Amino acid sequence: MPACQVPWQAGIRYGQKLNINKLVITHHNPEVGDHTLRMRENEAREKFQNASFAKTGDKFLL
């Protein structure tokens, strides 16, 4: 992984390579606020349309 790439960006790259339908990205840093996560989610969707950042209370059927 290049030094300038953060893990969620790598997840997008792998999702594209694997041709997945949906990518849900999680995080665990309590210092990252909702505004930052929304900005990252918008950036992620520019590269992978069905990407989203998980939010408290989200439920997923696997």
SEFIZA-3560 file (N, C-alpha, C; in Angstrom, 3 decimals):
REM SEFIZA-3560
<numar><xx>0.853</xx><yy>-1.176</yy><zz>0.000</zz><atom>N</atom></numar>
<numar><xx>0.000</xx><yy>0.000</yy><zz>0.000</zz><atom>CA</atom></numar>
<numar><xx>0.896</xx><yy>1.234</yy><zz>0.000</zz><atom>C</atom></numar>
<numar><xx>0.705</xx><yy>2.145</yy><zz>-0.928</zz><atom>N</atom></numar>
<numar><xx>1.509</xx><yy>3.368</yy><zz>-0.963</zz><atom>CA</atom></numar>
<numar><xx>1.361</xx><yy>4.164</yy><zz>0.325</zz><atom>C</atom></numar>
<numar><xx>2.398</xx><yy>4.870</yy><zz>0.709</zz><atom>N</atom></numar>
<numar><xx>2.399</xx><yy>5.629</yy><zz>1.958</zz><atom>CA</atom></numar>
<numar><xx>1.296</xx><yy>6.672</yy><zz>2.019</zz><atom>C</atom></numar>
<numar><xx>0.892</xx><yy>7.236</yy><zz>0.888</zz><atom>N</atom></numar>
<numar><xx>-0.117</xx><yy>8.297</yy><zz>0.890</zz><atom>CA</atom></numar>
<numar><xx>-1.545</xx><yy>7.736</yy><zz>0.902</zz><atom>C</atom></numar>
<numar><xx>-1.685</xx><yy>6.428</yy><zz>0.857</zz><atom>N</atom></numar>
<numar><xx>-3.021</xx><yy>5.843</yy><zz>0.791</zz><atom>CA</atom></numar>
<numar><xx>-3.449</xx><yy>5.359</yy><zz>2.181</zz><atom>C</atom></numar>
<numar><xx>-4.652</xx><yy>5.736</yy><zz>2.583</zz><atom>N</atom></numar>
<numar><xx>-5.178</xx><yy>5.304</yy><zz>3.874</zz><atom>CA</atom></numar>
<numar><xx>-5.964</xx><yy>4.014</yy><zz>3.675</zz><atom>C</atom></numar>
<numar><xx>-6.191</xx><yy>3.237</yy><zz>4.754</zz><atom>N</atom></numar>
<numar><xx>-6.833</xx><yy>1.924</yy><zz>4.603</zz><atom>CA</atom></numar>
<numar><xx>-8.173</xx><yy>1.934</yy><zz>3.877</zz><atom>C</atom></numar>
<numar><xx>-9.029</xx><yy>2.939</yy><zz>4.106</zz><atom>N</atom></numar>
<numar><xx>-10.327</xx><yy>2.906</yy><zz>3.424</zz><atom>CA</atom></numar>
<numar><xx>-10.164</xx><yy>3.093</yy><zz>1.926</zz><atom>C</atom></numar>
<numar><xx>-9.137</xx><yy>3.822</yy><zz>1.505</zz><atom>N</atom></numar>
<numar><xx>-8.882</xx><yy>3.958</yy><zz>0.071</zz><atom>CA</atom></numar>
<numar><xx>-8.409</xx><yy>2.639</yy><zz>-0.522</zz><atom>C</atom></numar>
<numar><xx>-7.620</xx><yy>1.896</yy><zz>0.243</zz><atom>N</atom></numar>
<numar><xx>-7.190</xx><yy>0.569</yy><zz>-0.207</zz><atom>CA</atom></numar>
<numar><xx>-8.397</xx><yy>-0.350</yy><zz>-0.322</zz><atom>C</atom></numar>
<numar><xx>-9.337</xx><yy>-0.232</yy><zz>0.597</zz><atom>N</atom></numar>
<numar><xx>-10.557</xx><yy>-1.041</yy><zz>0.536</zz><atom>CA</atom></numar>
<numar><xx>-11.339</xx><yy>-0.777</yy><zz>-0.741</zz><atom>C</atom></numar>
<numar><xx>-11.388</xx><yy>0.464</yy><zz>-1.154</zz><atom>N</atom></numar>
<numar><xx>-12.072</xx><yy>0.806</yy><zz>-2.401</zz><atom>CA</atom></numar>
<numar><xx>-11.346</xx><yy>0.163</yy><zz>-3.580</zz><atom>C</atom></numar>
<numar><xx>-10.030</xx><yy>0.264</yy><zz>-3.573</zz><atom>N</atom></numar>
<numar><xx>-9.252</xx><yy>-0.316</yy><zz>-4.667</zz><atom>CA</atom></numar>
<numar><xx>-9.490</xx><yy>-1.821</yy><zz>-4.762</zz><atom>C</atom></numar>
<numar><xx>-9.480</xx><yy>-2.515</yy><zz>-3.630</zz><atom>N</atom></numar>
<numar><xx>-9.729</xx><yy>-3.959</yy><zz>-3.636</zz><atom>CA</atom></numar>
<numar><xx>-11.158</xx><yy>-4.274</yy><zz>-4.058</zz><atom>C</atom></numar>
<numar><xx>-12.102</xx><yy>-3.475</yy><zz>-3.599</zz><atom>N</atom></numar>
<numar><xx>-13.493</xx><yy>-3.678</yy><zz>-3.999</zz><atom>CA</atom></numar>
<numar><xx>-13.678</xx><yy>-3.557</yy><zz>-5.500</zz><atom>C</atom></numar>
<numar><xx>-12.982</xx><yy>-2.609</yy><zz>-6.093</zz><atom>N</atom></numar>
<numar><xx>-13.054</xx><yy>-2.441</yy><zz>-7.547</zz><atom>CA</atom></numar>
<numar><xx>-12.435</xx><yy>-3.646</yy><zz>-8.254</zz><atom>C</atom></numar>
<numar><xx>-11.280</xx><yy>-4.094</yy><zz>-7.758</zz><atom>N</atom></numar>
<numar><xx>-10.606</xx><yy>-5.238</yy><zz>-8.376</zz><atom>CA</atom></numar>
<numar><xx>-11.446</xx><yy>-6.512</yy><zz>-8.273</zz><atom>C</atom></numar>
<numar><xx>-12.142</xx><yy>-6.663</yy><zz>-7.140</zz><atom>N</atom></numar>
<numar><xx>-12.946</xx><yy>-7.863</yy><zz>-6.911</zz><atom>CA</atom></numar>
<numar><xx>-14.348</xx><yy>-7.734</yy><zz>-7.485</zz><atom>C</atom></numar>
<numar><xx>-14.669</xx><yy>-6.556</yy><zz>-8.026</zz><atom>N</atom></numar>
<numar><xx>-15.971</xx><yy>-6.318</yy><zz>-8.647</zz><atom>CA</atom></numar>
<numar><xx>-17.134</xx><yy>-6.592</yy><zz>-7.679</zz><atom>C</atom></numar>
<numar><xx>-17.006</xx><yy>-6.081</yy><zz>-6.444</zz><atom>N</atom></numar>
<numar><xx>-18.065</xx><yy>-6.285</yy><zz>-5.464</zz><atom>CA</atom></numar>
<numar><xx>-19.208</xx><yy>-5.304</yy><zz>-5.725</zz><atom>C</atom></numar>
<numar><xx>-20.384</xx><yy>-5.631</yy><zz>-5.208</zz><atom>N</atom></numar>
<numar><xx>-21.560</xx><yy>-4.785</yy><zz>-5.426</zz><atom>CA</atom></numar>
<numar><xx>-21.645</xx><yy>-3.623</yy><zz>-4.449</zz><atom>C</atom></numar>
<numar><xx>-21.237</xx><yy>-3.851</yy><zz>-3.200</zz><atom>N</atom></numar>
<numar><xx>-21.381</xx><yy>-2.825</yy><zz>-2.172</zz><atom>CA</atom></numar>
<numar><xx>-20.204</xx><yy>-2.912</yy><zz>-1.217</zz><atom>C</atom></numar>
<numar><xx>-19.721</xx><yy>-1.757</yy><zz>-0.790</zz><atom>N</atom></numar>
<numar><xx>-18.617</xx><yy>-1.679</yy><zz>0.154</zz><atom>CA</atom></numar>
<numar><xx>-19.052</xx><yy>-0.817</yy><zz>1.336</zz><atom>C</atom></numar>
<numar><xx>-19.000</xx><yy>-1.386</yy><zz>2.531</zz><atom>N</atom></numar>
<numar><xx>-19.306</xx><yy>-0.639</yy><zz>3.751</zz><atom>CA</atom></numar>
<numar><xx>-18.006</xx><yy>-0.533</yy><zz>4.543</zz><atom>C</atom></numar>
<numar><xx>-17.589</xx><yy>0.680</yy><zz>4.800</zz><atom>N</atom></numar>
<numar><xx>-16.323</xx><yy>0.948</yy><zz>5.476</zz><atom>CA</atom></numar>
<numar><xx>-16.617</xx><yy>1.276</yy><zz>6.930</zz><atom>C</atom></numar>
<numar><xx>-15.851</xx><yy>0.688</yy><zz>7.838</zz><atom>N</atom></numar>
<numar><xx>-16.020</xx><yy>0.969</yy><zz>9.259</zz><atom>CA</atom></numar>
<numar><xx>-14.812</xx><yy>1.750</yy><zz>9.768</zz><atom>C</atom></numar>
<numar><xx>-14.953</xx><yy>2.352</yy><zz>10.918</zz><atom>N</atom></numar>
<numar><xx>-13.833</xx><yy>3.056</yy><zz>11.552</zz><atom>CA</atom></numar>
<numar><xx>-13.971</xx><yy>2.917</yy><zz>13.062</zz><atom>C</atom></numar>
<numar><xx>-12.896</xx><yy>3.171</yy><zz>13.765</zz><atom>N</atom></numar>
<numar><xx>-12.936</xx><yy>3.027</yy><zz>15.221</zz><atom>CA</atom></numar>
<numar><xx>-12.258</xx><yy>4.191</yy><zz>15.949</zz><atom>C</atom></numar>
<numar><xx>-12.025</xx><yy>5.289</yy><zz>15.276</zz><atom>N</atom></numar>
<numar><xx>-11.373</xx><yy>6.426</yy><zz>15.897</zz><atom>CA</atom></numar>
<numar><xx>-12.429</xx><yy>7.407</yy><zz>16.404</zz><atom>C</atom></numar>
<numar><xx>-12.633</xx><yy>7.475</yy><zz>17.719</zz><atom>N</atom></numar>
<numar><xx>-13.664</xx><yy>8.369</yy><zz>18.257</zz><atom>CA</atom></numar>
<numar><xx>-13.358</xx><yy>9.852</yy><zz>18.044</zz><atom>C</atom></numar>
<numar><xx>-12.127</xx><yy>10.182</yy><zz>17.670</zz><atom>N</atom></numar>
<numar><xx>-11.769</xx><yy>11.576</yy><zz>17.426</zz><atom>CA</atom></numar>
<numar><xx>-12.199</xx><yy>12.053</yy><zz>16.035</zz><atom>C</atom></numar>
<numar><xx>-12.635</xx><yy>11.135</yy><zz>15.188</zz><atom>N</atom></numar>
<numar><xx>-13.097</xx><yy>11.495</yy><zz>13.847</zz><atom>CA</atom></numar>
<numar><xx>-14.586</xx><yy>11.780</yy><zz>13.926</zz><atom>C</atom></numar>
<numar><xx>-14.963</xx><yy>13.003</yy><zz>13.612</zz><atom>N</atom></numar>
<numar><xx>-16.358</xx><yy>13.418</yy><zz>13.729</zz><atom>CA</atom></numar>
<numar><xx>-17.196</xx><yy>13.102</yy><zz>12.498</zz><atom>C</atom></numar>
<numar><xx>-18.485</xx><yy>13.322</yy><zz>12.642</zz><atom>N</atom></numar>
<numar><xx>-19.440</xx><yy>13.042</yy><zz>11.563</zz><atom>CA</atom></numar>
<numar><xx>-19.121</xx><yy>13.820</yy><zz>10.298</zz><atom>C</atom></numar>
<numar><xx>-18.705</xx><yy>15.071</yy><zz>10.440</zz><atom>N</atom></numar>
<numar><xx>-18.399</xx><yy>15.902</yy><zz>9.268</zz><atom>CA</atom></numar>
<numar><xx>-17.264</xx><yy>15.272</yy><zz>8.455</zz><atom>C</atom></numar>
<numar><xx>-16.214</xx><yy>14.842</yy><zz>9.120</zz><atom>N</atom></numar>
<numar><xx>-15.078</xx><yy>14.217</yy><zz>8.442</zz><atom>CA</atom></numar>
<numar><xx>-15.504</xx><yy>12.924</yy><zz>7.771</zz><atom>C</atom></numar>
<numar><xx>-16.319</xx><yy>12.135</yy><zz>8.465</zz><atom>N</atom></numar>
<numar><xx>-16.782</xx><yy>10.878</yy><zz>7.874</zz><atom>CA</atom></numar>
<numar><xx>-17.647</xx><yy>11.124</yy><zz>6.643</zz><atom>C</atom></numar>
<numar><xx>-18.495</xx><yy>12.149</yy><zz>6.676</zz><atom>N</atom></numar>
<numar><xx>-19.306</xx><yy>12.477</yy><zz>5.489</zz><atom>CA</atom></numar>
<numar><xx>-18.422</xx><yy>12.901</yy><zz>4.320</zz><atom>C</atom></numar>
<numar><xx>-17.384</xx><yy>13.665</yy><zz>4.613</zz><atom>N</atom></numar>
<numar><xx>-16.460</xx><yy>14.083</yy><zz>3.552</zz><atom>CA</atom></numar>
<numar><xx>-15.750</xx><yy>12.864</yy><zz>2.961</zz><atom>C</atom></numar>
<numar><xx>-15.313</xx><yy>11.959</yy><zz>3.818</zz><atom>N</atom></numar>
<numar><xx>-14.649</xx><yy>10.749</yy><zz>3.339</zz><atom>CA</atom></numar>
<numar><xx>-15.611</xx><yy>9.872</yy><zz>2.547</zz><atom>C</atom></numar>
<numar><xx>-16.845</xx><yy>9.782</yy><zz>3.012</zz><atom>N</atom></numar>
<numar><xx>-17.839</xx><yy>8.986</yy><zz>2.293</zz><atom>CA</atom></numar>
<numar><xx>-18.093</xx><yy>9.568</yy><zz>0.899</zz><atom>C</atom></numar>
<numar><xx>-18.200</xx><yy>10.887</yy><zz>0.797</zz><atom>N</atom></numar>
<numar><xx>-18.382</xx><yy>11.526</yy><zz>-0.509</zz><atom>CA</atom></numar>
<numar><xx>-17.194</xx><yy>11.250</yy><zz>-1.416</zz><atom>C</atom></numar>
<numar><xx>-15.991</xx><yy>11.326</yy><zz>-0.864</zz><atom>N</atom></numar>
<numar><xx>-14.791</xx><yy>11.034</yy><zz>-1.641</zz><atom>CA</atom></numar>
<numar><xx>-14.786</xx><yy>9.571</yy><zz>-2.093</zz><atom>C</atom></numar>
<numar><xx>-15.181</xx><yy>8.684</yy><zz>-1.190</zz><atom>N</atom></numar>
<numar><xx>-15.229</xx><yy>7.250</yy><zz>-1.525</zz><atom>CA</atom></numar>
<numar><xx>-16.218</xx><yy>6.999</yy><zz>-2.663</zz><atom>C</atom></numar>
<numar><xx>-17.365</xx><yy>7.660</yy><zz>-2.615</zz><atom>N</atom></numar>
<numar><xx>-18.398</xx><yy>7.455</yy><zz>-3.647</zz><atom>CA</atom></numar>
<numar><xx>-17.986</xx><yy>8.005</yy><zz>-5.012</zz><atom>C</atom></numar>
<numar><xx>-17.052</xx><yy>8.933</yy><zz>-5.033</zz><atom>N</atom></numar>
<numar><xx>-16.534</xx><yy>9.402</yy><zz>-6.316</zz><atom>CA</atom></numar>
<numar><xx>-15.768</xx><yy>8.287</yy><zz>-7.029</zz><atom>C</atom></numar>
<numar><xx>-15.190</xx><yy>7.389</yy><zz>-6.241</zz><atom>N</atom></numar>
<numar><xx>-14.386</xx><yy>6.303</yy><zz>-6.803</zz><atom>CA</atom></numar>
<numar><xx>-15.152</xx><yy>4.986</yy><zz>-6.885</zz><atom>C</atom></numar>
<numar><xx>-16.128</xx><yy>4.820</yy><zz>-5.979</zz><atom>N</atom></numar>
<numar><xx>-16.890</xx><yy>3.572</yy><zz>-5.893</zz><atom>CA</atom></numar>
<numar><xx>-18.311</xx><yy>3.944</yy><zz>-5.489</zz><atom>C</atom></numar>
<numar><xx>-19.209</xx><yy>3.952</yy><zz>-6.441</zz><atom>N</atom></numar>
<numar><xx>-20.561</xx><yy>4.496</yy><zz>-6.250</zz><atom>CA</atom></numar>
<numar><xx>-21.305</xx><yy>3.871</yy><zz>-5.071</zz><atom>C</atom></numar>
<numar><xx>-21.156</xx><yy>2.576</yy><zz>-4.852</zz><atom>N</atom></numar>
<numar><xx>-21.886</xx><yy>1.892</yy><zz>-3.781</zz><atom>CA</atom></numar>
<numar><xx>-21.061</xx><yy>1.744</yy><zz>-2.510</zz><atom>C</atom></numar>
<numar><xx>-20.223</xx><yy>2.719</yy><zz>-2.230</zz><atom>N</atom></numar>
<numar><xx>-19.452</xx><yy>2.723</yy><zz>-0.985</zz><atom>CA</atom></numar>
<numar><xx>-20.182</xx><yy>3.569</yy><zz>0.046</zz><atom>C</atom></numar>
<numar><xx>-20.085</xx><yy>3.165</yy><zz>1.294</zz><atom>N</atom></numar>
<numar><xx>-20.638</xx><yy>3.966</yy><zz>2.384</zz><atom>CA</atom></numar>
<numar><xx>-19.820</xx><yy>3.718</yy><zz>3.643</zz><atom>C</atom></numar>
<numar><xx>-19.913</xx><yy>4.633</yy><zz>4.563</zz><atom>N</atom></numar>
<numar><xx>-19.273</xx><yy>4.473</yy><zz>5.858</zz><atom>CA</atom></numar>
<numar><xx>-20.341</xx><yy>4.042</yy><zz>6.854</zz><atom>C</atom></numar>
<numar><xx>-20.069</xx><yy>2.989</yy><zz>7.598</zz><atom>N</atom></numar>
<numar><xx>-21.030</xx><yy>2.487</yy><zz>8.583</zz><atom>CA</atom></numar>
<numar><xx>-21.242</xx><yy>3.542</yy><zz>9.668</zz><atom>C</atom></numar>
<numar><xx>-22.472</xx><yy>3.601</yy><zz>10.137</zz><atom>N</atom></numar>
<numar><xx>-22.831</xx><yy>4.545</yy><zz>11.197</zz><atom>CA</atom></numar>
<numar><xx>-23.410</xx><yy>3.770</yy><zz>12.380</zz><atom>C</atom></numar>
<numar><xx>-23.357</xx><yy>4.354</yy><zz>13.544</zz><atom>N</atom></numar>
<numar><xx>-23.898</xx><yy>3.710</yy><zz>14.740</zz><atom>CA</atom></numar>
<numar><xx>-25.332</xx><yy>3.298</yy><zz>14.500</zz><atom>C</atom></numar>
<numar><xx>-25.646</xx><yy>2.042</yy><zz>14.788</zz><atom>N</atom></numar>
<numar><xx>-26.996</xx><yy>1.542</yy><zz>14.652</zz><atom>CA</atom></numar>
<numar><xx>-27.288</xx><yy>0.875</yy><zz>13.317</zz><atom>C</atom></numar>
<numar><xx>-26.372</xx><yy>0.992</yy><zz>12.352</zz><atom>N</atom></numar>
<numar><xx>-26.582</xx><yy>0.325</yy><zz>11.063</zz><atom>CA</atom></numar>
<numar><xx>-26.655</xx><yy>-1.190</yy><zz>11.251</zz><atom>C</atom></numar>
<numar><xx>-27.502</xx><yy>-1.828</yy><zz>10.480</zz><atom>N</atom></numar>
<numar><xx>-27.620</xx><yy>-3.287</yy><zz>10.498</zz><atom>CA</atom></numar>
<numar><xx>-27.534</xx><yy>-3.764</yy><zz>9.068</zz><atom>C</atom></numar>
<numar><xx>-26.865</xx><yy>-4.902</yy><zz>8.899</zz><atom>N</atom></numar>
<numar><xx>-26.632</xx><yy>-5.433</yy><zz>7.570</zz><atom>CA</atom></numar>
<numar><xx>-26.995</xx><yy>-6.909</yy><zz>7.519</zz><atom>C</atom></numar>
<numar><xx>-27.636</xx><yy>-7.312</yy><zz>6.476</zz><atom>N</atom></numar>
<numar><xx>-27.937</xx><yy>-8.718</yy><zz>6.244</zz><atom>CA</atom></numar>
<numar><xx>-26.804</xx><yy>-9.297</yy><zz>5.409</zz><atom>C</atom></numar>
<numar><xx>-26.109</xx><yy>-10.258</yy><zz>5.965</zz><atom>N</atom></numar>
<numar><xx>-24.983</xx><yy>-10.874</yy><zz>5.247</zz><atom>CA</atom></numar>
<numar><xx>-25.403</xx><yy>-12.152</yy><zz>4.564</zz><atom>C</atom></numar>
//
